[in-house]
Amino acid sequence: MPIRLPLALLAAAWAAPPARADDPVKVSYFKDIRPILQQHCNGCHQPAKPQGGYVTTAHPDLFKAGERGKPGVVAGKPAASYLLDQVRPGKSGKPEMPKGRDPLTSEQVKLLTAWVQQGAADDTPASAKAVAVDADHPPKYSAPPVVTALAFAPDGTALAVTGYHEVLLYDTAKYDLKARLIGISERVQAVAYSPDGKKLAAVGGAPGRFGEVQVWNPETEKLLVSAPVTFDTLYGVSWSPDGKGLAFGCADNTVRAVDPLTGKQTLQMGTHSDWVLGTVYAQDGEHLVSVSRDMSMKLTEVDTQRFIDNVTSITPGALKGGLMALDRRPVKARRMTKVPQDEGGKFVEKVYDEVVVAGADGAPRLYKIHREVKRVIGDDANRIREYERMPGRVSGLAFNADGTRFAAASSLDGKGEVRVYDTEKGSKVVCEKVSGPAYAVAWHPDGKLIASAGFDGAVWLHDPATGKLVNSFVVLPKSAPKAGAR
């Protein structure tokens, strides 16, 4: 029986031209072009750092002219689009942009060119269009943000607090908000001042889209470096003792480090098997310690980028959950240690580089970072001591300046706790009036105050000797100064 088609379908089939193999594929700004700009351009061409007077973070800005007076994109005219001139190889055989970074691939340049030729349209779905957030349009809060990290300036004059799209700087004289460092990362997961206090590093990103390392001058409130790294959020930032290295953890299971002056990657270690949530340099700066959701703490040699050892036990079940936080003891510890029989079998005094680590099982533990005995199944030979468990997960740890005490923050079932432990004795002080889950803790340089914060956006200031609440404030900026304002 013959198949009969409706006349309308027959007419449509007759009228439609056959597809040609050389027909250009429609290039999508949202799916094809925007990721290229995020990974290669936005670090230096964003509202907080408009290098050359040009911004690439928003579609309308791509058509504007920079300092050289040439429009970046002219719809339908690749030859007149200065952006394309910048990313194509010049007379030297190398493109001008991205400056100091790997050039775009030929395929990426072809995509940009085709998109411009096709009209440079914005096909971003309405549901995905974000409200502009920058110094001229600071974040607006209907509720306090979740605070993921805190850091006191080395001179104690400022407290850095994470917010949405920004790091907020509070003057510690009265804890008034004095600056808002607003960047392109929606989430800011960790902050750390450089050893000399002249720079402030922040890591974060946009989940599933990009990770970003930011380096700010907290005095001038200027963004010095914005480096895109991986395609997911970054965690656990730390400075090397000499201030020349900046390490962090990644959701792609790697540990990485960059040059804080340029953002260029200097280290990558990939032996973790889950997200890396914390990093810290050894006192000599030659080794880097990292912790992960994979329930391990690992040691990396900085110069060679080589994995050295698992600091914690690798025996299944030895640790009951992922590790989320760590801090290095500021001074090396002197301990009486028994040497092997072939060395005399006596107790001798040795000096150790130590870290405190904690995570999902709530138990802070003190470890020396270098192994002295041969590894055997079931050992946890680097562990020095375990402290009384906290309720829930421990997300924040911080030593005081002389390493005699450390503070820890935890959360469980909508509640939080902040404690101060004596490093050697193990005794504890529980801080009062913590009103919600606690995720972050920082120690004032003078040792007389700790700051902690978490889910409800409140920052608590406690006396570490007694646990008494000295002061508190809520992170909810309204008419606070924008970045760069004085």
MARMARDO-56840 format. One line per field, with one value per residue (C-alpha): chain; y, z, x; residue in three letters. Coordinates in nm, 3 decimals, always signed. Each point is the difference from the previous one (the first is absolute). Layout:
<bafis>
unit: (A:...)
yy: (Y:...)
zz: (Z:...)
xx: (X:...)
code: (ALA:...)
</bafis>
This chain:
<bafis>
unit: (A:A:A:A:A:A:A:A:A:A:A:A:A:A:A:A:A:A:A:A:A:A:A:A:A:A:A:A:A:A:A:A:A:A:A:A:A:A:A:A:A:A:A:A:A:A:A:A:A:A:A:A:A:A:A:A:A:A:A:A:A:A:A:A:A:A:A:A:A:A:A:A:A:A:A:A:A:A:A:A:A:A:A:A:A:A:A:A:A:A:A:A:A:A:A:A:A:A:A:A:A:A:A:A:A:A:A:A:A:A:A:A:A:A:A:A:A:A:A:A:A:A:A:A:A:A:A:A:A:A:A:A:A:A:A:A:A:A:A:A:A:A:A:A:A:A:A:A:A:A:A:A:A:A:A:A:A:A:A:A:A:A:A:A:A:A:A:A:A:A:A:A:A:A:A:A:A:A:A:A:A:A:A:A:A:A:A:A:A:A:A:A:A:A:A:A:A:A:A:A:A:A:A:A:A:A:A:A:A:A:A:A:A:A:A:A:A:A:A:A:A:A:A:A:A:A:A:A:A:A:A:A:A:A:A:A:A:A:A:A:A:A:A:A:A:A:A:A:A:A:A:A:A:A:A:A:A:A:A:A:A:A:A:A:A:A:A:A:A:A:A:A:A:A:A:A:A:A:A:A:A:A:A:A:A:A:A:A:A:A:A:A:A:A:A:A:A:A:A:A:A:A:A:A:A:A:A:A:A:A:A:A:A:A:A:A:A:A:A:A:A:A:A:A:A:A:A:A:A:A:A:A:A:A:A:A:A:A:A:A:A:A:A:A:A:A:A:A:A:A:A:A:A:A:A:A:A:A:A:A:A:A:A:A:A:A:A:A:A:A:A:A:A:A:A:A:A:A:A:A:A:A:A:A:A:A:A:A:A:A:A:A:A:A:A:A:A:A:A:A:A:A:A:A:A:A:A:A:A:A:A:A:A:A:A:A:A:A:A:A:A:A:A:A:A:A:A:A:A:A:A:A:A:A:A:A:A:A:A:A:A:A:A:A:A:A:A:A:A:A:A:A:A:A:A:A:A:A:A:A:A:A:A:A:A:A:A:A:A:A:A:A:A:A:A:A:A:A:A:A:A:A:A:A:A:A)
yy: (+0.000:+0.334:+0.257:+0.324:+0.322:+0.314:+0.266:+0.248:-0.234:-0.071:+0.373:+0.065:-0.281:+0.132:+0.360:-0.074:+0.021:-0.297:+0.044:+0.067:-0.142:+0.341:+0.193:+0.185:-0.130:+0.265:+0.105:+0.061:+0.287:-0.170:-0.350:+0.067:+0.355:+0.081:-0.299:+0.112:+0.351:-0.131:-0.222:+0.230:+0.362:+0.086:-0.014:+0.320:+0.153:+0.028:+0.299:-0.032:-0.018:+0.148:-0.042:+0.219:+0.153:-0.306:-0.238:-0.347:-0.120:+0.130:-0.028:+0.374:+0.094:-0.205:+0.257:+0.294:+0.149:-0.023:+0.246:-0.031:+0.121:-0.308:-0.193:-0.350:-0.155:+0.133:-0.227:-0.164:+0.148:-0.215:+0.221:+0.304:-0.184:+0.086:-0.292:-0.239:+0.189:-0.043:-0.378:-0.078:-0.048:+0.325:+0.073:-0.172:-0.314:+0.042:+0.175:+0.300:-0.155:-0.173:+0.184:-0.226:-0.309:-0.277:+0.122:-0.105:-0.310:+0.036:-0.157:+0.260:+0.284:-0.149:-0.012:+0.365:+0.103:-0.196:+0.143:+0.357:-0.076:-0.140:+0.320:-0.043:-0.062:-0.065:-0.324:-0.017:-0.146:+0.243:-0.235:+0.012:+0.376:+0.126:+0.340:+0.209:-0.017:+0.232:+0.302:+0.219:-0.267:-0.163:-0.314:+0.060:-0.227:-0.093:-0.215:-0.033:-0.210:-0.331:+0.077:-0.263:+0.157:+0.267:+0.146:+0.265:+0.229:-0.073:+0.337:-0.069:+0.316:-0.174:-0.311:-0.147:-0.173:-0.187:+0.100:-0.041:+0.108:+0.184:+0.014:+0.251:+0.177:+0.110:+0.247:-0.179:+0.319:-0.001:-0.274:+0.248:-0.101:+0.195:-0.167:-0.244:-0.190:-0.108:-0.250:-0.233:-0.316:-0.063:-0.210:+0.093:-0.307:+0.104:+0.311:+0.051:+0.299:-0.017:-0.027:+0.371:+0.100:+0.192:-0.240:-0.192:-0.321:-0.141:-0.315:-0.113:+0.006:-0.104:-0.368:-0.201:+0.305:+0.133:+0.030:+0.321:+0.119:+0.367:+0.208:+0.342:+0.294:+0.051:+0.351:+0.139:-0.249:-0.083:-0.342:-0.092:-0.351:-0.201:-0.342:-0.254:-0.356:-0.312:-0.003:-0.014:+0.173:+0.023:-0.048:+0.032:+0.274:+0.043:+0.211:-0.130:+0.141:+0.227:+0.126:-0.122:-0.293:-0.032:-0.348:-0.123:-0.308:-0.079:-0.192:-0.191:-0.179:+0.194:+0.216:+0.304:+0.306:+0.323:+0.293:+0.271:+0.273:-0.144:-0.277:-0.244:-0.358:-0.132:-0.329:-0.276:-0.323:-0.250:-0.297:+0.087:-0.186:+0.259:+0.376:+0.167:+0.235:+0.130:+0.077:+0.131:+0.042:-0.144:+0.253:-0.025:+0.045:-0.310:-0.222:+0.041:-0.187:-0.057:-0.158:-0.144:-0.156:-0.324:-0.029:+0.062:+0.263:+0.004:+0.153:+0.155:+0.125:+0.352:+0.031:-0.335:-0.007:-0.359:-0.187:-0.112:-0.182:-0.046:+0.179:-0.173:-0.372:-0.149:-0.299:-0.020:+0.105:+0.159:+0.337:+0.017:+0.276:+0.259:+0.257:+0.360:+0.229:+0.031:+0.252:-0.007:+0.054:+0.335:-0.118:-0.335:-0.232:-0.160:-0.356:-0.288:-0.285:-0.354:-0.077:-0.349:-0.267:+0.022:+0.365:-0.075:-0.041:+0.303:+0.298:+0.311:+0.346:+0.073:+0.299:-0.054:+0.189:-0.068:+0.055:-0.038:-0.158:-0.081:-0.077:-0.203:-0.214:+0.308:-0.101:+0.245:-0.179:+0.123:-0.144:+0.042:+0.038:-0.208:-0.377:-0.149:-0.369:-0.246:-0.010:-0.316:-0.092:+0.142:+0.259:+0.366:+0.067:+0.374:+0.069:+0.163:+0.027:+0.005:+0.254:-0.031:-0.021:+0.294:-0.037:-0.039:+0.096:+0.221:+0.256:+0.252:-0.019:+0.268:+0.010:+0.298:+0.180:-0.218:-0.331:-0.071:-0.002:-0.046:+0.080:-0.223:+0.058:-0.272:-0.048:-0.265:-0.003:+0.378:+0.071:+0.101:-0.006:+0.185:-0.133:+0.092:-0.290:+0.001:-0.157:-0.199:-0.072:-0.053:+0.195:+0.203:+0.318:+0.011:+0.340:+0.127:+0.130:-0.145:+0.042:-0.227:-0.240:+0.120:-0.038:+0.236:+0.118:+0.244:+0.102:+0.364:+0.050:+0.113:-0.331:+0.168:-0.045:-0.253:+0.069:-0.269:-0.006:-0.225:-0.065:+0.289:+0.275:+0.097:+0.057:-0.089:+0.145:-0.207:+0.016:-0.322:-0.034:-0.007:-0.059:+0.315:+0.187:+0.340:+0.139:-0.105:+0.149:-0.116:+0.011:+0.191:+0.294:+0.264:+0.341:-0.108:+0.139:-0.159:-0.121:+0.289:+0.250:+0.192)
zz: (+0.000:-0.102:+0.273:-0.044:+0.137:+0.080:-0.273:+0.248:+0.073:-0.368:-0.073:+0.283:-0.119:-0.357:+0.107:+0.251:-0.161:+0.064:+0.275:-0.125:+0.163:-0.010:+0.168:+0.303:+0.338:+0.211:+0.281:+0.340:+0.219:+0.313:-0.070:-0.212:+0.043:+0.363:+0.134:-0.210:+0.142:+0.355:-0.023:-0.192:+0.019:+0.304:+0.244:-0.143:-0.158:+0.271:+0.180:+0.292:-0.238:-0.345:-0.161:-0.307:+0.087:-0.138:+0.174:-0.121:+0.279:-0.153:-0.361:-0.053:+0.113:-0.278:-0.258:+0.183:-0.073:+0.239:+0.057:-0.361:-0.124:-0.208:+0.054:+0.126:-0.204:-0.309:-0.080:-0.339:-0.055:+0.130:-0.174:+0.198:+0.334:+0.208:+0.237:-0.284:-0.088:+0.358:+0.015:-0.346:-0.054:-0.094:-0.184:+0.277:-0.050:+0.342:+0.092:+0.235:+0.213:+0.237:+0.147:+0.179:-0.050:-0.257:-0.327:-0.116:-0.215:-0.373:+0.055:+0.264:-0.231:-0.279:+0.233:+0.100:-0.365:-0.111:+0.284:-0.098:-0.370:+0.086:+0.179:+0.353:+0.146:+0.367:+0.037:+0.380:+0.138:+0.208:+0.298:-0.021:-0.030:+0.320:+0.155:-0.035:+0.311:+0.023:+0.194:-0.156:+0.062:+0.331:+0.119:+0.168:+0.290:+0.108:+0.273:+0.145:-0.215:+0.109:+0.118:-0.122:+0.108:+0.219:+0.022:+0.222:-0.153:+0.144:+0.179:+0.143:-0.146:-0.234:-0.022:-0.342:-0.025:-0.301:-0.155:-0.331:-0.290:+0.247:+0.293:+0.265:+0.205:+0.352:+0.206:+0.327:+0.208:-0.008:-0.257:-0.246:-0.365:-0.183:-0.340:-0.238:-0.235:-0.272:-0.266:-0.253:+0.215:+0.140:+0.281:+0.201:+0.193:+0.165:+0.076:+0.126:+0.057:-0.129:+0.272:-0.030:-0.008:-0.326:-0.203:+0.058:-0.191:-0.058:-0.183:-0.114:-0.328:-0.149:+0.053:-0.321:-0.200:+0.121:+0.292:+0.074:+0.202:+0.095:+0.148:+0.137:+0.142:+0.315:+0.055:-0.343:-0.048:-0.347:-0.164:-0.094:-0.141:-0.113:-0.130:-0.126:+0.105:-0.090:-0.060:+0.360:+0.333:+0.181:+0.373:+0.281:-0.108:+0.172:-0.045:+0.001:+0.288:-0.240:-0.165:-0.344:-0.029:+0.028:+0.037:-0.001:-0.047:-0.293:-0.062:-0.277:+0.278:-0.062:+0.218:-0.185:+0.059:-0.194:-0.003:+0.189:-0.216:-0.333:+0.070:-0.200:+0.124:+0.168:+0.154:-0.064:+0.198:-0.083:+0.235:+0.204:-0.104:+0.110:+0.048:+0.166:+0.270:+0.177:-0.051:+0.210:-0.064:+0.228:+0.192:-0.241:-0.300:-0.163:+0.061:-0.030:+0.205:-0.131:+0.130:-0.195:+0.016:-0.085:+0.373:-0.055:+0.071:-0.254:-0.022:-0.324:-0.078:-0.137:-0.238:-0.171:+0.035:+0.114:+0.239:+0.295:+0.250:+0.166:+0.333:+0.145:+0.005:-0.330:+0.165:-0.094:+0.293:+0.198:-0.056:+0.011:-0.252:-0.233:+0.121:-0.035:+0.192:+0.109:+0.128:+0.053:+0.345:-0.024:+0.193:-0.019:+0.296:+0.202:+0.102:+0.167:-0.249:+0.022:-0.284:-0.158:+0.161:-0.273:+0.101:+0.371:+0.099:+0.227:+0.044:-0.168:-0.055:-0.355:-0.166:-0.197:-0.253:+0.111:-0.125:+0.152:-0.220:+0.036:-0.201:-0.018:+0.311:+0.223:+0.156:-0.033:-0.030:+0.023:-0.249:-0.083:-0.376:-0.066:+0.046:+0.206:-0.005:-0.274:-0.090:+0.097:-0.052:+0.275:+0.131:+0.060:+0.099:-0.065:+0.239:+0.325:+0.177:-0.047:+0.176:+0.138:-0.281:-0.086:-0.094:-0.377:-0.273:+0.066:-0.282:+0.153:+0.190:+0.104:+0.224:+0.215:-0.071:+0.223:-0.074:+0.362:-0.079:-0.298:-0.066:-0.184:-0.144:-0.064:-0.101:+0.048:-0.051:-0.024:+0.298:+0.032:+0.249:+0.031:+0.228:+0.102:+0.071:+0.183:-0.256:+0.247:+0.284:-0.208:+0.241:-0.159:+0.039:-0.160:-0.131:+0.106:-0.195:-0.340:-0.169:-0.303:-0.198:+0.013:-0.307:+0.046:+0.274:+0.014:+0.275:+0.065:-0.018:+0.364:+0.115:+0.211:-0.237:-0.245:-0.272:-0.129:-0.232:-0.207:-0.134:+0.147:-0.103:+0.356:+0.094:+0.364:+0.188:+0.301:+0.274:-0.066:+0.365:+0.137:-0.299:+0.087:-0.287:-0.021:-0.304:-0.308:-0.320:-0.298:-0.354:-0.181:-0.196:-0.109:-0.070:+0.060:-0.215:-0.335:-0.098:-0.051:+0.198:+0.290)
xx: (+0.000:+0.157:+0.079:-0.190:+0.158:-0.202:+0.024:+0.155:+0.289:+0.055:+0.009:+0.247:+0.226:-0.013:+0.078:+0.283:+0.348:+0.225:+0.261:+0.352:+0.309:+0.171:-0.285:+0.147:-0.105:-0.171:+0.235:-0.159:+0.120:-0.132:+0.133:+0.310:+0.131:-0.074:+0.206:+0.300:-0.021:-0.041:+0.306:+0.234:-0.114:-0.212:+0.291:+0.151:-0.309:-0.264:-0.153:+0.245:+0.297:-0.084:+0.340:+0.030:-0.337:-0.176:-0.243:-0.099:-0.230:-0.325:-0.121:-0.074:+0.353:+0.158:-0.112:+0.159:+0.340:+0.293:+0.282:+0.117:-0.336:-0.077:-0.324:+0.060:-0.278:-0.179:-0.294:+0.041:+0.348:+0.287:+0.259:-0.119:-0.016:+0.307:-0.060:+0.076:+0.318:+0.118:-0.047:+0.141:+0.375:+0.173:+0.326:+0.193:-0.202:-0.165:-0.325:-0.001:-0.273:-0.046:+0.298:+0.248:-0.217:-0.039:-0.155:-0.344:-0.008:-0.065:-0.342:-0.089:+0.109:-0.213:-0.301:+0.044:+0.038:-0.305:-0.208:+0.092:-0.063:-0.343:-0.101:+0.142:-0.345:-0.070:-0.194:+0.027:-0.325:-0.203:+0.028:+0.380:+0.046:+0.158:-0.046:+0.316:+0.217:+0.301:+0.126:-0.271:-0.265:+0.100:-0.179:-0.332:-0.088:-0.349:+0.157:+0.350:+0.233:+0.145:+0.354:+0.243:+0.331:+0.161:+0.350:+0.157:+0.262:+0.348:-0.002:-0.348:-0.159:-0.245:-0.214:-0.079:-0.340:-0.139:-0.330:-0.183:+0.223:+0.225:+0.236:-0.104:+0.267:-0.089:+0.201:+0.074:-0.013:-0.381:-0.066:-0.143:-0.004:+0.271:+0.028:-0.169:+0.230:-0.244:+0.105:-0.157:-0.009:-0.345:+0.143:+0.306:+0.109:+0.327:+0.205:+0.355:+0.226:+0.356:+0.267:+0.080:-0.367:+0.034:-0.213:-0.322:-0.070:-0.346:-0.108:-0.342:-0.187:-0.331:-0.089:+0.023:+0.123:+0.333:+0.238:+0.188:+0.298:-0.011:+0.283:-0.096:+0.186:-0.210:+0.136:-0.091:-0.286:+0.129:-0.016:+0.358:-0.051:-0.300:+0.095:-0.256:+0.080:-0.201:-0.375:-0.122:+0.039:+0.336:+0.066:+0.253:+0.240:+0.338:+0.315:+0.355:+0.209:+0.194:-0.319:+0.109:-0.239:-0.376:-0.150:-0.360:-0.216:-0.226:-0.321:+0.178:+0.197:+0.323:+0.222:+0.133:+0.211:+0.051:+0.237:-0.194:+0.151:-0.114:-0.251:+0.214:-0.024:+0.314:-0.118:-0.254:-0.029:-0.273:+0.016:-0.311:-0.314:-0.257:-0.036:+0.298:-0.134:+0.309:+0.368:+0.289:+0.372:+0.266:+0.204:+0.291:-0.230:+0.147:-0.302:-0.375:-0.260:-0.353:-0.321:-0.290:-0.341:+0.182:+0.092:+0.370:+0.265:+0.281:+0.347:+0.132:+0.349:-0.041:+0.297:-0.054:-0.384:+0.052:-0.229:+0.212:-0.218:-0.337:+0.035:-0.306:-0.068:-0.112:-0.165:-0.369:-0.217:+0.283:-0.167:-0.377:-0.060:+0.143:+0.251:-0.112:+0.235:+0.360:+0.250:+0.375:+0.144:+0.183:+0.306:+0.174:-0.054:+0.281:-0.086:+0.184:-0.008:+0.135:+0.236:+0.022:+0.217:+0.262:+0.044:+0.028:-0.365:+0.017:-0.229:+0.135:-0.145:-0.116:-0.165:-0.320:-0.211:-0.360:-0.353:-0.344:-0.265:-0.371:-0.310:-0.316:+0.058:+0.042:+0.333:+0.291:+0.335:+0.357:+0.252:+0.366:+0.024:+0.314:+0.013:+0.285:-0.087:-0.079:-0.368:-0.187:-0.363:-0.219:+0.243:-0.065:+0.358:+0.002:-0.285:+0.106:-0.332:-0.378:-0.223:-0.352:-0.251:-0.218:-0.368:-0.029:+0.243:+0.299:+0.032:+0.239:+0.331:+0.250:+0.307:+0.090:+0.330:+0.218:-0.173:-0.093:-0.372:-0.228:-0.365:-0.247:-0.349:-0.259:-0.363:-0.270:-0.377:-0.038:+0.225:+0.362:+0.283:+0.331:+0.273:+0.352:+0.238:+0.330:+0.234:+0.210:-0.240:-0.312:-0.222:-0.278:-0.202:-0.346:-0.107:-0.342:-0.299:+0.089:-0.337:+0.030:+0.219:+0.362:+0.220:+0.295:+0.234:+0.293:+0.239:+0.087:+0.379:+0.018:-0.150:-0.270:-0.294:-0.140:-0.256:-0.235:-0.299:-0.221:-0.346:-0.199:+0.244:+0.087:+0.365:+0.073:+0.298:+0.103:+0.259:+0.197:+0.104:-0.355:-0.230:-0.196:-0.167:+0.168:-0.181:-0.191:-0.137:-0.204:+0.137:-0.275:+0.145:-0.249:+0.146:+0.359:+0.283:+0.065:+0.346:+0.240:-0.209:+0.149)
code: (MET:PRO:ILE:ARG:LEU:PRO:LEU:ALA:LEU:LEU:ALA:ALA:ALA:TRP:ALA:ALA:PRO:PRO:ALA:ARG:ALA:ASP:ASP:PRO:VAL:LYS:VAL:SER:TYR:PHE:LYS:ASP:ILE:ARG:PRO:ILE:LEU:GLN:GLN:HIS:CYS:ASN:GLY:CYS:HIS:GLN:PRO:ALA:LYS:PRO:GLN:GLY:GLY:TYR:VAL:THR:THR:ALA:HIS:PRO:ASP:LEU:PHE:LYS:ALA:GLY:GLU:ARG:GLY:LYS:PRO:GLY:VAL:VAL:ALA:GLY:LYS:PRO:ALA:ALA:SER:TYR:LEU:LEU:ASP:GLN:VAL:ARG:PRO:GLY:LYS:SER:GLY:LYS:PRO:GLU:MET:PRO:LYS:GLY:ARG:ASP:PRO:LEU:THR:SER:GLU:GLN:VAL:LYS:LEU:LEU:THR:ALA:TRP:VAL:GLN:GLN:GLY:ALA:ALA:ASP:ASP:THR:PRO:ALA:SER:ALA:LYS:ALA:VAL:ALA:VAL:ASP:ALA:ASP:HIS:PRO:PRO:LYS:TYR:SER:ALA:PRO:PRO:VAL:VAL:THR:ALA:LEU:ALA:PHE:ALA:PRO:ASP:GLY:THR:ALA:LEU:ALA:VAL:THR:GLY:TYR:HIS:GLU:VAL:LEU:LEU:TYR:ASP:THR:ALA:LYS:TYR:ASP:LEU:LYS:ALA:ARG:LEU:ILE:GLY:ILE:SER:GLU:ARG:VAL:GLN:ALA:VAL:ALA:TYR:SER:PRO:ASP:GLY:LYS:LYS:LEU:ALA:ALA:VAL:GLY:GLY:ALA:PRO:GLY:ARG:PHE:GLY:GLU:VAL:GLN:VAL:TRP:ASN:PRO:GLU:THR:GLU:LYS:LEU:LEU:VAL:SER:ALA:PRO:VAL:THR:PHE:ASP:THR:LEU:TYR:GLY:VAL:SER:TRP:SER:PRO:ASP:GLY:LYS:GLY:LEU:ALA:PHE:GLY:CYS:ALA:ASP:ASN:THR:VAL:ARG:ALA:VAL:ASP:PRO:LEU:THR:GLY:LYS:GLN:THR:LEU:GLN:MET:GLY:THR:HIS:SER:ASP:TRP:VAL:LEU:GLY:THR:VAL:TYR:ALA:GLN:ASP:GLY:GLU:HIS:LEU:VAL:SER:VAL:SER:ARG:ASP:MET:SER:MET:LYS:LEU:THR:GLU:VAL:ASP:THR:GLN:ARG:PHE:ILE:ASP:ASN:VAL:THR:SER:ILE:THR:PRO:GLY:ALA:LEU:LYS:GLY:GLY:LEU:MET:ALA:LEU:ASP:ARG:ARG:PRO:VAL:LYS:ALA:ARG:ARG:MET:THR:LYS:VAL:PRO:GLN:ASP:GLU:GLY:GLY:LYS:PHE:VAL:GLU:LYS:VAL:TYR:ASP:GLU:VAL:VAL:VAL:ALA:GLY:ALA:ASP:GLY:ALA:PRO:ARG:LEU:TYR:LYS:ILE:HIS:ARG:GLU:VAL:LYS:ARG:VAL:ILE:GLY:ASP:ASP:ALA:ASN:ARG:ILE:ARG:GLU:TYR:GLU:ARG:MET:PRO:GLY:ARG:VAL:SER:GLY:LEU:ALA:PHE:ASN:ALA:ASP:GLY:THR:ARG:PHE:ALA:ALA:ALA:SER:SER:LEU:ASP:GLY:LYS:GLY:GLU:VAL:ARG:VAL:TYR:ASP:THR:GLU:LYS:GLY:SER:LYS:VAL:VAL:CYS:GLU:LYS:VAL:SER:GLY:PRO:ALA:TYR:ALA:VAL:ALA:TRP:HIS:PRO:ASP:GLY:LYS:LEU:ILE:ALA:SER:ALA:GLY:PHE:ASP:GLY:ALA:VAL:TRP:LEU:HIS:ASP:PRO:ALA:THR:GLY:LYS:LEU:VAL:ASN:SER:PHE:VAL:VAL:LEU:PRO:LYS:SER:ALA:PRO:LYS:ALA:GLY:ALA:ARG)
</bafis>
